[in-house]
Amino acid sequence: MAVLEGLKPEKVFHFFEKLCEIPHGSTNMKEISNYLVSFAKERNLKYYQDESYNVVIYKDATAGYEDAPITILQGHCDMVAEKTPDSDHDFMKDGLKLQIEGDYITADGTTLGGDDGIAVAYMLAVLDDDTLKHPALECVITTDEEIGLLGAKALDASVLKGTHMINMDSEEEGYLWISCAGGLSGTSRIPVEYQKMEGVVTEVLIDGLNGGHSGAEIDKNRANANKLMGLFLYELGQKIGYSIKDLSGGTKDNAITRSCKAAIVTDAEDVEEVKAVAEKLQAELRAEYAGSDEGITISVTPGKEETVEALSMVSKEKVVFYLVHVPFGIEKMSGEIEGLVETSSNLGILKLGKDALYSTSSVRSSVGSAKEHLSAKLQYLTEFLGGSYEEQGDYPAWEYKKDSQMRDLMVDVYEELFGEKPAVKAIHAGLECGLFYDKIEGLDCVSFGPTMIDIHTTEEKLSIPSTKKMWKYLVRTLEKMNTIQ
């Protein structure tokens, strides 16, 4: 029996559960893309599929809506694939194990992918229902959004005729997003050398952090485990001599890192000092992040004494220097929009390899030059340490449109349905709207979505009541599109 069976509207939750049965972590897009094509074929709907596995499904206007503006509905079908340390889930072949917890849908031991599977479910439910009233629709389902908006970048916009767009990649009911930050991924490679060392190999694990989305949660004073590891290694170096055998933390640059692990090599008599430094720093960090990330733990597990390959002293100092100085968090708040983060950086991926330290940071800003300047800071730090730096996945900001029929309509419909106006906001997280705004001249676009909690983490939850409410809102908005001339 389907876990979500009986939830209304039935089609929305049916299609969401169907999508969750198909593995669809970023880069693993073929199967879910082909499912969307099969969906279109079964309903005799025109479709387009490209080499990046983006899919566009078209549906004609209903009677009386022939002169309404062609409307693009848009979301992405990939998800951030994260799991708990004890989970044996294989994101390449396993479907998600859905659960209902009160008013929320969750997944057992993994991310849920409500970001942005619910948008796809909304679109499929609209396309499947011939009783709804709507203009001509172009349902655009993109791929690999979570690793740099790659699908939206690759999409040939000439297959679209729409002039108005509803993006459904927002996670807070009651808000309409009308502009967003641009961003890029900056990858550093810092060469290192190893030498043979004899000593006790001790594992240090920094864990228990809340993590979260590196755009939407960057202003919530949450710690980054990679940065905390840099602080620990620096503090330890003030007390004893040691070297680093292994180091890793995070797998996604757009997720605030929740856990980081290091294997260090020390003299046997220094193991107790490692524990003391960890205990002291843990207490300080819990106080520092009280109310926002007080679950921080630093655990120390000594191993046996052995001879291993560990970083040379020069290489170790380079790694620690980099971790201490690499930017994380808010660089600047907007001077024009109160409460909006303008520029930020997140060290999301860290891995010590055989020949180099590799790291990737997510750089975001609603001001193009500020994004470039922050990326240049990362490049300068990397090259100062003898490394190389590369930018990937650069995408533009979505600029605020002063005169927006789409925004005005959606504000009116929200007030009509729910008796209050929605909050109209700019967002620091990156949305694909910026790329479509860049590709389609004059595009009038708004983003909305149901409430989700802790996206990009294994605690991700999708609100059932909010999903129902925002479905009603979408349907009514489409019904009113014939009022736009």
Secondary structure, DSSP 8 states (H G I E B T S, - for coil): --TTTT-SSHHHHHHHHHHHTS--BTT--HHHHHHHHHHHHHTT--EEE-TT--EEEEE---TT-TTS--EEEEEE--B---B-TT----TTT----EEEETTEEEESSB---HHHHHHHHHHHHHHH-TTS----EEEEEES-GGGTSHHHHH--GGG---SEEEE-----TTEEEEEE-EEEEEEEEEE--EEEEEEEEEEEEEE----EETTTTTTS----HHHHHHHHHHHHHTT---EEEEEEEEE-TTEE---EEEEEEE-GGGHHHHHHHHHHHHHHHHHHTTTTSTT-EEEEEEEEEEEEEEE-HHHHHHHHHHHHHS--EEEEE-SSSTT-EEEEEEEEEEEE-SSEEEEEEEEEESSHHHHHHHHHHHHHHHHHTT-EEEEEEEE--B---SS-HHHHHHHHHHHHHHSS--EEEEESS--THHHHHHHSTT-EEEE----EESTTSTT-EEEHHHHHHHHHHHHHHHHGGGG--
